[in-house]
Amino acid sequence: MPSIKSYIHSAGAWLRYYALAKTKYQVHSPFLTEFIEKVVEPIGQSFLSIEIERRRKALFHDHRIINVDDLGAASRQLRVSQRTISRIAKTSLAPPSHCRFLQRLVHHLQPGTMLELGTSLGISTLYQQAGNPKATFYSIEGQPEIFSIAKETIEVSSLMQKPILVNGLFRDKLQTCLESLQTLDYLFIDGDHRGAHLLEYFQQVLPYLHGNSVVVIHDIHWSKDMYQAWQKLRKEQRVTVSIDLFFAGLVFLRHEQLSPLHISLIDFRYKPWSNGFFI
């Protein structure tokens, strides 16, 4: 179970984010307005989500025991190396709302080359590939036994072009994937919750990014260490737009953005008084 300290950190992080977050009625950038309306705010089912959620449910009821070692920051929920797939699925998989967000993001931006650091059991991987089925998508997973379950997840999907799964440590496999892709339109980091490592990965991929690239970092408020790394990352010289959505942070290298724009965004339904009618 998470410690009291982690609960206190999470509550404090949420309150800080909520106080700073703006809605679409408080932004003046056409880029951000379109991003909110097409990516942040839509809700409901999406392409292939019923099939993928059926697989999630199957993983919830899969009681096979596998060996897992924490390669990144230690799990808050699981402290033993032998774990059931069911327990891993219930504690480690991104929730459907986050997965659908990723799918909408990919569908909106239509990146041709994609990379994910942290396949886990393959659920979010499928959502992202479904956003642009024609994209070349590499996903790296460090745990061999989790990797094998992710392969099962990918193989049973109905996607015609499936993600390319790579088993190995990020530090060993990242450069090979980057060289295969040659240029990187989209990166999702969700497999290592250590701030120093996050900054290292970003520096490694930076030469492969361009003006239309986006980098998505899950769990930027997971710990003080992660949040500090996020704050450093968004100050990088080539980062022109950064968006804090609490559960994830996004950075863009848009050449059109002449002055840096750093913002926290929230669905207006969580701040209904910000729509202008109460001012």
N, C-alpha and C positions, 0 to 999 in steps of 0.2 A: 504494500500500500504506500502511496505517496506520503512523505513526512509532513508534519505541521509546517515546517519551514517552507516546503515547496508550495503548500496551499497559500501561505501568506504571500510568497513571491508572486504567485499567479494572480491573487486578488489585487495586489498592489499594481502589477503590470496592467491588468485590465482597467483599473480606475485611471491610471495615467494615460493609457491609450484613449479611453472614452472621453476624457476631458479635452484632449487635443483633436480628436477626430472630427472631420467635416463631412457634410453630405453634399450631394450633387447641387443643392441649392446655394452652396457656399463656395463653389469653385467657378472659375472664369476661364478655364482652359478648354477649348473644344475637344482636345485629345482626351482629357480626363472625363469630360461629360459623356462622350461616346463610350469610353471605357466603363464607366459606372453603369450606364444604361444597358450595355450589351453583355458585360461580363460580371459585374458585381451584383446587380440587383435581380436579374431573372431567377425564378425558382421553378421547381417542378422537375419532372422526368426529362431526360435528354436521350439522344441517340445511343442505343445499345445499353442504356443504364439498367433496364430490367434484367437483361441477360447477365450483366456483370454483378448486379446485386444478388442474383440467384447463386452465383459462384461464391460471393461473400458469405451468404447464408450457409452454404455447404461447408465452408472453412470453419464457421462458427461451431459446426457439429462434427468436426474432424478431430478425433481424440488420439490420433497417432502421436507418439512422443518422439521428439527430435532433439539433437544436441545443438545448443546455441551459446556462443560466447559473445559478450558485448564488445564490438569492435570500436564503437564510438563512445559517447557518454553513456554511462550505465543506465539501464531501464529503471524508471521510477516504480514500475508495477511489478516487474519480474526480477527476482534476485538469484534464481537457480539456473544452472546450465541446461538441465533437462526440462523441456517444456512441451505442453501439448500444442498442436497447431491451433486448436480452438482458443486456447488462452492467448497465444500470440496474435491471432486475428482480432480478438476482442479488445486487446490493449494497444496494439501497434498500428493497425490499419487506419489510414485517414478516413474520417467519416464521410458518408455520401455527399454531404453539402460541400465539403472541400474538394472532393473528386469531381463533382459536377462543375465547380468553379474552374478547375484546371482544364476540363474539357471545353468549356465555353471560351476560356482564354486562348487555347490552341486553335479552336475553330475561328475565333475572331482575328487572330494574327496570322494564321496559316503558315507557320514556320516549315521550311522544307527539311531542315536538319535539326534533330532534337537529341538531348542527352539527359538521362536521369541518374542521379547518384543516390542509390538506395531503392532497389526494386521491391523489397519486402516480399509479400506473397503475390504481388503482381496486379492488385486491384487498381491502384491509381495509375499504373502503367497502361492498362487497357483503356481507362478513361481518356488518358492523354492521346494515345494513338487513335482512338475513335474521333478525336477532335479534328485530326487531319490524317485520314487513313493512308494517304499517299506519301507521308513524310518518312524519311529515314530516321529511325529512332533506336538509339542504343540505351540500354539500361544496365547499370552495374550493381551487382549484389555481392557482398563480401562473404556471407555465411553459406557454405556449401549445401547444407540441408534445407535452408530456407530457399536457396536458389532452385533446388529441385522441385519444391512445391510451386514456386513461381512459374517454372516451366510448364507444370501441369495446368496452371491457371491460363497461361497464354495459349497452350495447345488446344484447349477445349473451347476457346472463343471462336466466334464466327468471322472475325476480321480476316479479310483476304490477305492484306500485308501485315504481318505481325512484327512486334518489337523484337530487336536483336538483343538477347540477354547475354550478359558477360559476367562470369563468376571470378571474383578476385578482389583484392584490396583496392580502394580508390587510388592510392599512391602508385600501385603497380599497373593499373589498367586505364587510368584516365587519359594519359598521354597517347596511348595507342588508339583509343576511340576518337580523340580529337584529330589525330593525323588521318584516320580513315574518313572522318566527316569533312575535313579540310576547313570548313567554316561552320560556325555554330549560331543558329538562329534562336534557339530556345534551350535553356538549362533549368532543370529542377533539382534542387539539393534538399534531400530529406533523409540522409543516412548517417550523419555524423553531427551530433549536437555539441561540438566543441568549437568555441569561437576562433581560436588560433587556426584550426584546420579549415574552417569556413573561409577565412581570409586567404589561406594558402591555395585552396581550390580556385578561388576567384582570380587570383593572380595568374594561376596556371592557364585558365581558360581565356583570360583577357585578350591575348593576341588573336584569338579565333572569333572574337565578337566583332560586331559592326553596328552601324547606326540603327538598324532595325531589330537588333537582338534584344531579348529579355532574359533576365535571370530571376528565377523564383526561389526563395529560400523559405522552407517550411519551419514553423516553430521559432520565429525570431525572438519571441518573448519567453522561451522555454526556461531560460536561466539568465542571471545577470551577465554571465560570460557571453552568452549568445547575443543578448541585446547590445552589449558594448561592441561586439564584432559587427553587428548590423549597423550601428552608428558610424563606425569607421569605414565600412564598406560604402555607404551611401555618400561619403565625402571624397571618394576616389575621383580623380580629375575627369575621367571619361564618363562618369555617371552624371547624366543631366536631369533625370527624373527618378525619384524613388517614392514608392507607395507602401505605407504600412497598413495592412488589413487585419492586424493582430495575429491571426493564425498563420499569416505568411507575409513576407516582404517581397516587393518586386523592384528591380532596378532596370532602367532603360538607358540606352546610350544615344538617344535621339539627337541628331545634328540640328534638327529644326528648333530645338529648345535652346535659345540663346543664353538664358540665365537659369541656373539650377533651380529645380522645383522639387521640394521634399514635403510630403504631405501624408497625413493619416486620414484614411477614408472609412466611412461607415454607411451602411444602408440607412436611408432617411427614416425608415420605419422604427429605427432605434432612437432617433432624435426627431420626433414628429414636429416639434416646435420650430425646427430649423427650415421649414418650407417657405418662410416669408410671411405667412398669414398671422403669425403671433408677434411680429416685430412692429 
